[in-house]
Amino acid sequence: MPGVVRGCGTRVLGGVYVETLLGPDGHPIECMIKDPPLPIDPESMGLTPVGVKLIEHNGVVHIFDWVGEGYYPYVSDFIEEVRRFGASRRLPQTLDFSRLSPMSRLILLHSRALVPAFEESVNEPQVCPHLIKAVHDRLQILSLTHTCANQWWADHDATGKNNARLLPGEPYEREMPSFTYVARQQPGPYIEPAQVGIFMVLPISRIAVVRDPSTGSHEGIAAKIVDKLLSSIPLQLVDE
């Protein structure tokens, strides 16, 4: 959405962005969430918290993007932003756009995607309410040894000047640059650190190039990208 101040700030004139747009006929954001999140080994995949990387899987090249914890400390921060405004992630002009296809996806990682159990729940069975499936006309609940997506909204450490009295599990209003939403204080000390993982997979609506009226650089940038995209993914000049 143009003009929105996101967790990572505003868009850059002449910048290139991959977008997932909102629409009346679109799927709910919950359809895009990986529940449970997928653990990965970022080092073996060449992934770092800075920049994006094209990775091929089953013959399709996808954009892997590690959402920075400095801009979005909690996974729910990013999800709630996408719920309201869609997704907009900056791409380098040097990206090999020719490798993308209509089947390509924007695959998002976060360093807190896999939230461990907290100390008081170690000996309690953990059951994810989403992991219920029919087997021979019966419902079976699958036990969890990893994160349920619900935990992302309860993985907040909101202690501090304005929330010094928050109790474990207590709700509070989480403030982002352009909106607020309700999250919860962490339930207690974790038994181990959180881990990086894939938390969301989004379709690609278009590649956007933000107009730069002062220099006109967007024209040349867009022309180079269009030649590589081969019309497989729409490209559009946009105003910020």
C-alpha positions in Angstrom: 0.0 0.0 0.0 1.6 3.3 -1.1 2.6 5.8 1.6 2.4 3.4 4.5 5.2 3.7 7.1 6.2 0.1 7.8 8.3 -1.5 10.5 11.3 -1.1 8.2 10.4 2.5 7.3 9.2 4.0 4.0 10.1 3.0 0.5 13.0 4.4 -1.4 12.6 6.4 -4.6 13.9 4.3 -7.5 13.7 1.2 -5.3 12.6 -2.2 -6.5 10.1 -4.1 -4.5 8.4 -7.5 -4.6 4.8 -7.1 -3.5 1.9 -9.2 -2.3 -1.2 -7.1 -2.7 -4.5 -7.3 -0.9 -7.9 -7.8 -2.6 -11.5 -8.7 -2.0 -11.1 -12.1 -3.6 -7.8 -12.9 -1.9 -7.1 -15.6 0.7 -7.0 -14.9 4.4 -3.5 -14.3 5.8 -3.8 -17.5 7.8 -3.6 -19.4 4.5 -0.1 -18.1 4.0 1.3 -18.9 7.5 3.4 -22.0 8.0 1.9 -23.6 11.0 4.0 -25.2 12.4 7.0 -23.1 11.1 9.7 -24.9 9.1 13.1 -25.2 10.7 16.0 -24.6 8.4 19.8 -24.5 8.4 20.5 -20.9 7.1 24.2 -21.5 6.9 24.0 -24.5 4.6 21.5 -22.5 2.4 23.6 -19.4 2.2 21.0 -17.3 4.0 21.8 -14.3 6.1 19.7 -11.6 7.9 20.8 -9.1 5.2 19.5 -9.3 1.6 17.5 -11.8 -0.3 18.5 -15.0 -2.1 17.0 -17.0 -5.0 16.8 -20.7 -4.2 15.4 -23.4 -6.5 13.1 -26.1 -5.0 11.5 -28.8 -7.2 12.3 -26.9 -10.3 10.9 -23.5 -9.2 13.0 -20.6 -8.0 11.7 -18.7 -5.0 12.8 -15.5 -3.2 14.0 -16.2 0.3 13.9 -13.1 2.6 15.0 -13.0 6.2 12.8 -10.5 8.0 15.1 -8.4 10.2 14.6 -8.6 13.9 15.8 -5.1 14.3 12.7 -3.8 12.4 10.3 -6.6 13.3 11.3 -8.0 16.7 8.4 -10.4 16.8 7.0 -12.6 14.0 3.5 -11.4 14.7 4.7 -7.8 13.9 5.3 -8.7 10.3 2.2 -10.9 9.9 -0.1 -8.1 11.3 1.5 -5.6 9.0 0.9 -7.8 5.9 -2.7 -8.5 7.1 -3.4 -4.7 6.9 -1.2 -3.5 4.0 0.0 -6.4 2.1 3.7 -7.2 1.7 6.5 -5.0 0.2 10.1 -6.2 0.4 13.0 -4.5 -1.3 15.0 -6.3 -3.9 18.4 -5.5 -5.3 18.4 -4.3 -8.9 21.1 -6.9 -9.6 18.7 -9.8 -8.8 18.4 -12.3 -11.7 14.8 -11.6 -12.4 14.9 -14.0 -15.4 14.9 -17.0 -13.0 11.5 -16.0 -11.5 8.2 -17.6 -12.8 4.5 -17.3 -12.0 5.0 -20.2 -9.6 7.7 -18.3 -7.6 6.9 -17.4 -4.0 8.2 -15.0 -1.4 9.4 -17.2 1.4 9.9 -15.4 4.7 12.2 -16.3 7.6 12.5 -14.8 11.1 15.1 -15.5 13.8 12.2 -16.1 16.3 10.1 -18.3 14.1 10.7 -21.4 16.3 9.8 -20.5 19.9 10.9 -23.0 22.5 8.8 -24.2 25.5 9.0 -22.1 28.6 10.3 -23.6 31.8 6.9 -24.3 33.6 5.6 -26.2 30.5 8.5 -28.6 30.0 6.7 -31.5 31.6 3.3 -30.7 30.1 2.1 -32.2 26.8 2.0 -29.5 24.1 -0.8 -29.9 21.6 -1.3 -27.5 18.7 -5.0 -26.8 18.0 -4.3 -26.5 14.3 -2.7 -29.9 13.9 -5.9 -32.0 13.8 -6.5 -34.4 10.9 -9.0 -37.0 9.9 -7.7 -40.6 9.8 -10.1 -43.4 8.9 -13.0 -41.1 9.8 -11.6 -40.3 13.2 -10.0 -37.2 14.5 -6.5 -37.5 15.9 -4.6 -34.8 17.7 -0.9 -34.7 16.9 1.5 -33.8 19.7 3.9 -30.9 19.2 7.5 -30.7 19.9 7.9 -27.3 18.2 6.1 -24.0 17.8 2.5 -23.5 17.1 1.8 -20.2 15.2 -0.4 -19.0 18.2 2.8 -18.7 20.2 4.0 -15.8 18.0 1.4 -13.5 19.5 2.5 -14.5 23.0 6.3 -14.3 22.5 6.5 -10.6 23.5 8.8 -9.1 26.1 6.9 -5.9 26.8 8.5 -5.1 30.1 9.8 -1.6 30.4 8.9 2.0 31.1 5.3 1.8 29.9 4.6 -1.9 30.6 6.5 -2.5 33.8 3.6 -4.2 35.6 2.7 -6.7 32.9 2.2 -10.2 34.2 3.2 -13.4 32.3 0.6 -14.0 29.6 -1.1 -10.6 30.1 -2.3 -8.8 26.9 -1.1 -5.4 25.9 -1.3 -3.1 22.8 1.7 -3.6 20.6 2.5 -0.3 18.7 3.8 -0.4 15.2 4.5 2.7 13.0 1.1 2.6 11.3 -1.1 0.5 13.5 -1.5 -1.3 16.8 -2.6 -4.9 17.7 -3.0 -7.0 20.8 -0.3 -9.4 21.8 0.8 -11.0 25.1 3.7 -10.9 27.5 5.9 -14.0 27.4 4.6 -16.7 29.7 7.9 -17.3 31.5 11.6 -18.0 30.9 12.4 -20.1 27.9 14.4 -23.3 28.2 16.5 -22.5 25.2 16.9 -19.7 22.6 14.4 -19.2 19.7 15.6 -20.4 16.3 15.3 -19.2 12.7 12.7 -20.8 10.5 10.2 -20.2 7.7 7.0 -18.6 9.0 5.2 -17.5 5.9 5.0 -18.1 2.1 3.4 -15.5 0.0 2.4 -15.3 -3.7 4.0 -12.6 -5.8 1.5 -10.1 -7.1 4.0 -7.9 -9.0 7.4 -6.3 -9.0 7.1 -2.5 -8.3 9.6 0.2 -9.1 9.0 3.4 -7.1 9.1 6.5 -9.4 11.9 9.1 -8.7 10.6 12.3 -10.3 13.9 14.2 -9.5 16.2 11.9 -11.5 13.9 9.7 -13.7 16.1 6.7 -12.8 13.1 4.5 -12.4 12.6 4.4 -16.2 15.9 2.7 -16.9 15.6 0.4 -13.9 12.1 -0.8 -14.9 13.2 -1.3 -18.5 16.1 -3.6 -17.5 13.9 -5.7 -15.2 11.1 -6.0 -17.8 13.5 -7.5 -20.3 14.5 -10.2 -17.7 11.0 -10.9 -16.4 9.7 -11.9 -19.9 6.2 -11.0 -18.7 6.1 -13.9 -16.3 5.4 -11.5 -13.4 3.8 -8.1 -13.8 6.0 -5.0 -13.3 4.5 -1.6 -12.5 5.8 1.9 -11.8 4.3 3.2 -8.6 4.2 6.4 -6.6 5.2 6.3 -3.0 
